[in-house]
């Protein structure tokens, strides 16, 4: 599934960037060698970042 249609960034690309240490949408764009265009995808990226933080929080318990 595409997260960013403007740059062709897929969900797997976002998850890979997060796994590599990205903690903000700007870092995800950088990891994907792109930049925000219309920024509609930023909310989805933030949601994915929050999900990852929650998963790590539960794993730490």
C-alpha positions in Angstrom: 0.0 0.0 0.0 1.2 3.5 -0.8 1.6 5.9 2.1 2.9 8.8 0.0 1.5 8.9 -3.5 3.6 12.0 -4.4 6.9 10.2 -3.8 5.8 6.6 -4.3 6.7 5.7 -0.7 5.1 2.4 0.3 4.2 1.2 3.8 7.1 -1.2 3.8 9.5 1.7 3.0 8.1 3.7 6.0 8.4 0.6 8.3 11.9 0.0 7.2 12.9 3.6 7.8 11.3 3.4 11.3 13.2 0.2 12.0 16.4 1.9 10.9 15.8 4.6 13.5 13.6 7.3 12.0 11.5 8.9 14.6 9.9 11.8 12.7 8.3 12.1 9.2 11.2 14.2 8.0 13.6 11.4 8.8 11.4 8.9 6.9 11.5 11.2 3.9 15.2 11.5 4.1 15.6 7.7 4.4 13.5 7.3 1.3 15.5 10.0 -0.6 12.5 12.2 -1.0 10.8 15.3 0.5 7.3 16.2 1.5 5.2 17.4 -1.4 1.5 17.8 -0.4 2.1 16.4 3.1 -1.1 14.4 3.2 0.9 11.3 4.2 2.5 12.9 7.2 -0.5 12.0 9.4 -0.2 8.4 8.3 3.5 8.4 9.0 2.9 9.8 12.5 0.3 7.1 13.1 2.8 4.4 12.1 5.5 6.0 14.3 3.1 6.0 17.3 2.2 2.4 16.7 5.8 1.5 16.7 6.4 3.4 20.0 3.4 1.6 21.6 4.7 -1.8 20.4 8.2 -1.0 21.9 6.6 0.2 25.1 4.7 -3.0 25.6 7.7 -5.1 24.7 9.7 -3.3 27.4 7.1 -4.2 30.1 
